Amino acid sequence: MIFSGAITPYHLAIAAGAAFLAGGINSVAGGGTLITFPTLMALGLPPVIANATNTVAITPGALGSIWGFRRELGQTDARMRWLIIPSLLGGAAGALLLRYTPASIFERLVPFLILFATLAFVARTPIQRLIRTSHAETHQGAHWFITALVFQLAVGLYGGYFGAGMSIMMLSSLSILGMTDMLKMNALTSLFSLCINGIAAVLFIWAKMVFWPYVLVMAIAAIIGGYAAAGVARKIGSDRVRIFVIIVGFTISAVFFIRLFRH
């Protein structure tokens, strides 16, 4: 499954610009995928290829986040490492599910997936408030840990299949285990995202679902954007950035719903 459409420097510039913007957004508020995935579709990539290409392009960004949170990651509870297993299994299962989903079906699912991701992003603040008010001592039993493993498997499945809004759901999974330190949670979320997107990216590459010209420019732009655009975004304010992402998410979802019903 290889996209053979023609591209121009103009197309590459748009893809790079979207990735640069997404890199800055991810460093402050998250939700950058809601920018890059629709952009790839607007540039002519079929939905399945756009999704696979986007996953491969954003995966390197997690390495920078892990390096930035390396101290917090080393301070986390050792049992949290067990969530790597359902992350890998779920990511692989989601990627395989996308591989064998007919393009026509996935195209119909796109507006619903974008809407779900946007709603998850909207729910970020209430989730964080819940996390801060949770009590770790009430979430230490085996039942809660098994629940977290199962939930992380579901998150991995979703992440391997589509991915936008995945980090928000991972915050819920970590809160089940009673975590309250947002820096440590962000560190683990970066690690699990790398596992999910990484295994999915490998399978997408193996299945030849990736359009490489966009991957290369987007990966570089996203890494640069994570550093450069973050400073600008912080000056603007994370709340305004979140509002921007939410507006974009709902708008893009509405556009895809209109296209769906017209067909």
C-alpha positions in Angstrom: 0.0 0.0 0.0 2.1 2.9 -1.3 0.9 6.4 -2.1 2.1 7.4 -5.5 0.7 10.9 -5.7 3.0 13.7 -6.8 4.4 16.1 -4.2 6.0 19.5 -4.6 8.2 21.7 -2.3 5.0 23.5 -1.4 3.5 20.3 -0.1 6.6 19.5 1.9 6.6 23.0 3.4 3.0 22.6 4.5 3.7 19.2 6.1 6.8 20.6 7.8 4.9 23.7 9.0 2.1 21.5 10.5 4.7 19.3 12.3 6.5 22.4 13.6 3.3 23.7 15.0 2.3 20.4 16.4 5.8 20.0 18.1 5.2 23.3 19.9 1.7 22.4 20.9 2.7 19.0 22.2 5.3 20.6 24.4 2.8 22.8 26.1 -0.7 21.3 25.8 -0.6 18.1 23.8 -3.0 17.4 20.9 -0.5 18.1 18.1 -1.8 15.0 16.1 -5.1 16.9 15.6 -3.0 19.3 13.4 -0.8 16.9 11.5 -3.2 14.1 10.6 -5.8 16.3 8.9 -3.0 18.2 7.2 -1.7 15.0 5.6 -5.1 14.2 4.4 -5.6 17.7 3.0 -2.3 17.2 1.1 -3.8 14.2 -0.7 -2.8 11.2 1.3 -5.5 8.5 1.8 -6.7 8.3 5.4 -4.9 5.0 6.3 -1.6 6.1 4.8 -1.9 9.6 6.4 -2.4 7.9 9.8 0.5 5.5 9.4 2.8 8.3 8.1 1.8 10.6 10.9 2.6 7.9 13.5 6.0 7.3 12.1 6.7 11.0 11.9 5.8 11.8 15.5 7.5 8.8 17.1 11.0 10.4 17.3 9.5 13.3 19.3 8.9 11.0 22.3 12.7 10.4 22.6 13.2 14.1 23.3 10.5 14.0 25.9 11.9 11.0 27.6 15.3 12.6 27.7 13.8 15.7 29.2 12.0 13.7 31.9 14.9 11.2 32.5 15.3 12.2 36.1 11.5 11.9 36.9 11.4 8.6 35.0 14.1 7.2 37.2 12.1 8.2 40.3 8.9 6.4 39.3 7.7 3.2 41.0 9.3 0.1 39.4 6.0 -1.6 39.0 5.0 1.1 36.5 7.4 -0.6 34.0 4.9 -3.4 33.7 2.7 -1.1 31.7 5.2 -1.3 28.9 4.0 -4.8 28.1 0.3 -3.9 27.4 1.6 -0.8 25.7 3.5 -2.9 23.2 0.8 -5.5 22.8 -1.9 -3.0 22.4 0.1 -0.8 19.9 0.9 -3.9 17.8 -2.7 -5.0 17.8 -4.0 -1.6 16.9 -1.5 -1.3 14.0 -2.5 -4.6 12.6 -6.1 -3.7 13.0 -5.5 -0.6 10.9 -3.5 -2.6 8.4 -6.5 -4.8 7.7 -9.2 -2.2 8.0 -10.6 -1.4 4.5 -9.8 2.1 3.5 -13.4 3.0 2.9 -14.4 1.9 6.5 -11.5 3.9 8.1 -12.5 7.0 6.1 -16.0 6.8 7.6 -14.5 6.4 11.0 -12.2 9.4 10.7 -14.7 12.1 11.8 -15.7 10.0 14.8 -12.1 9.4 15.8 -11.2 13.1 15.5 -14.3 14.0 17.5 -13.4 11.5 20.2 -9.8 12.7 20.4 -11.0 16.3 20.7 -13.5 15.4 23.5 -10.7 13.6 25.3 -8.6 16.7 25.0 -11.4 18.8 26.4 -11.6 16.4 29.3 -7.9 16.9 30.1 -8.4 19.6 32.8 -11.1 17.6 34.7 -8.9 14.5 34.5 -5.9 16.4 35.9 -8.1 17.8 38.7 -9.2 14.3 39.5 -5.7 13.1 39.5 -4.5 15.8 41.9 -7.3 15.0 44.3 -6.9 11.2 44.2 -5.3 9.4 47.1 -2.6 6.9 46.3 -3.2 4.8 49.4 -6.7 3.8 48.0 -5.2 2.6 44.7 -2.5 0.1 45.7 -4.3 -3.3 45.6 -4.0 -6.0 42.9 -7.5 -5.3 41.6 -6.5 -1.7 40.7 -3.2 -2.8 39.2 -4.9 -5.3 36.9 -7.5 -2.7 36.0 -4.7 -0.4 35.0 -3.0 -3.1 32.9 -6.2 -3.8 31.0 -6.9 -0.1 30.5 -3.4 0.5 29.2 -3.9 -2.4 26.8 -7.0 -0.6 25.5 -5.1 2.7 25.3 -2.4 0.9 23.3 -4.9 -0.6 20.9 -6.4 2.8 20.3 -3.0 4.4 20.0 -1.8 1.9 17.5 -5.0 2.3 15.4 -5.3 6.1 15.5 -3.5 7.8 18.4 -4.8 11.3 18.8 -5.7 12.0 22.4 -3.9 8.9 23.6 -1.9 10.7 26.2 -5.0 12.0 27.9 -6.2 8.4 28.3 -2.9 7.3 29.7 -3.2 9.9 32.4 -6.4 8.2 33.5 -4.6 4.8 33.5 -1.8 6.2 35.7 -4.3 7.8 38.0 -5.8 4.4 38.6 -2.5 3.4 40.2 -2.7 6.5 42.5 -0.1 8.7 40.8 -0.4 12.4 41.5 3.0 13.8 40.4 2.3 15.3 36.9 6.0 15.4 36.0 6.4 11.7 36.7 3.2 11.0 34.9 4.4 12.9 31.9 7.6 11.0 32.0 5.8 7.6 31.9 3.3 8.8 29.3 6.3 9.7 27.0 7.8 6.3 27.6 4.5 4.4 26.9 3.8 6.6 23.9 7.2 5.6 22.5 6.3 2.0 23.0 2.9 2.2 21.4 3.9 4.5 18.5 7.2 2.7 18.1 5.8 -0.8 17.6 3.0 0.6 15.4 5.6 2.5 13.3 7.7 -0.7 12.8 4.6 -2.6 11.6 3.5 0.3 9.3 7.0 0.4 7.8 7.0 -3.4 7.4 3.6 -3.2 5.7 4.8 -0.4 3.4 2.0 2.0 4.6 4.3 5.0 5.0 4.9 7.9 2.7 8.5 8.7 3.5 9.0 12.2 2.0 6.6 13.6 4.5 8.0 11.5 7.4 11.5 13.0 7.0 10.5 16.6 6.9 7.8 16.3 9.6 10.1 14.4 12.0 12.8 17.1 11.8 10.3 19.9 12.0 8.5 18.4 15.0 11.7 18.1 16.9 12.7 21.7 16.1 9.2 22.9 16.9 9.3 21.2 20.3 12.1 23.5 21.2 11.5 26.7 19.3 7.7 26.9 19.2 7.4 25.9 22.8 8.9 29.2 24.0 6.4 31.1 21.9 3.5 28.9 23.0 4.4 29.4 26.7 4.3 33.2 26.1 0.9 32.9 24.6 -0.2 30.7 27.5 -1.1 27.0 27.7 -4.8 27.8 28.1 -4.9 29.7 24.8 -3.0 26.9 23.1 -5.5 24.4 24.4 -8.4 26.5 23.2 -6.8 26.7 19.8 -6.4 22.9 19.6 -10.0 22.4 20.7 -11.3 24.8 18.1 -9.2 23.1 15.4 -10.3 19.7 16.5 -14.0 20.4 16.5 -13.7 22.3 13.2 -11.9 19.5 11.4 -14.3 17.0 12.8 -17.3 19.0 11.5 -15.7 19.3 8.1 -15.2 15.5 7.9 -18.7 14.8 9.1 -20.1 17.1 6.4 -17.9 15.3 3.8 -19.2 12.0 5.1 -22.8 12.8 4.9 -22.5 14.4 1.5 -21.1 11.1 0.2 
